[in-house]
Amino acid sequence: MNVIGNPGVERVDFELWSTAVSAINGCGMCLQAHEREVAAKGIGQEAVQDVVRIASVLHAVAGTLDAEGAGEAPAAVAA
């Protein structure tokens, strides 16, 4: 909890990163809480959506690399 109180980086950056993690983890309550904090600091909805999009792409790439490292065929991507 000490990290939340004093993350060591700009507070808005920490909240944006926390928003990304909450989206990846699928925690709607956390996502809403971090979105509120970001909005209170003047960050618009489009920027929040960009953060979630970037997080989802990174999460997908990590999953693909994990699957390839385990010798599994990557899942088909729907067109």
C-alpha distance (Angstrom), angle and dihedral (degrees) to the residues before:
residue distance angle dihedral
M1 . . .
N2 3.82 . .
V3 3.81 89.2 .
I4 3.79 91.2 57.1
G5 3.80 91.2 52.3
N6 3.80 94.3 46.1
P7 3.81 111.1 12.2
G8 3.81 94.9 173.5
V9 3.82 92.7 -124.0
E10 3.78 134.5 73.9
R11 3.79 107.8 -59.9
V12 3.81 94.1 -128.2
D13 3.83 90.7 53.3
F14 3.79 90.6 50.4
E15 3.81 90.7 50.6
L16 3.81 91.7 49.0
W17 3.83 90.7 50.8
S18 3.79 89.6 47.1
T19 3.80 89.1 51.2
A20 3.80 89.8 54.1
V21 3.81 92.8 49.2
S22 3.80 91.6 47.3
A23 3.80 90.6 52.0
I24 3.82 91.9 50.3
N25 3.79 91.5 47.5
G26 3.79 91.5 47.2
C27 3.79 95.0 -126.5
G28 3.79 105.9 152.8
M29 3.80 95.0 -175.9
C30 3.81 92.7 52.4
L31 3.79 91.1 43.8
Q32 3.81 91.7 54.1
A33 3.81 92.3 46.8
H34 3.81 93.5 51.0
E35 3.80 91.9 43.8
R36 3.82 89.3 54.5
E37 3.81 90.8 51.5
V38 3.79 92.2 48.2
A39 3.81 92.2 47.8
A40 3.81 90.0 50.0
K41 3.80 88.1 56.8
G42 3.81 91.4 54.5
I43 3.80 100.5 -100.3
G44 3.80 112.0 142.2
Q45 3.79 129.5 -130.6
E46 3.81 92.1 -107.1
A47 3.81 91.2 59.8
V48 3.82 90.5 49.1
Q49 3.81 89.7 51.1
D50 3.81 89.6 50.1
V51 3.81 90.2 52.8
V52 3.81 91.3 51.1
R53 3.81 91.7 47.1
I54 3.81 92.3 50.8
A55 3.80 90.9 47.1
S56 3.80 91.7 50.9
V57 3.81 92.2 50.6
L58 3.80 92.0 48.9
H59 3.80 90.2 47.6
A60 3.82 91.1 50.8
V61 3.81 92.3 48.2
A62 3.80 90.9 49.6
G63 3.81 90.4 50.8
T64 3.79 91.4 49.7
L65 3.79 92.5 48.8
D66 3.81 90.5 48.3
A67 3.81 90.7 51.0
E68 3.79 92.5 48.3
G69 3.79 91.1 47.8
A70 3.80 89.8 52.8
G71 3.79 90.8 52.0
E72 3.79 94.1 -110.4
A73 3.75 123.6 137.5
P74 3.81 111.2 -109.6
A75 3.79 115.3 -107.4
A76 3.78 116.2 -99.5
V77 3.77 114.9 -98.8
A78 3.78 115.7 -131.3
A79 3.77 112.1 -124.8
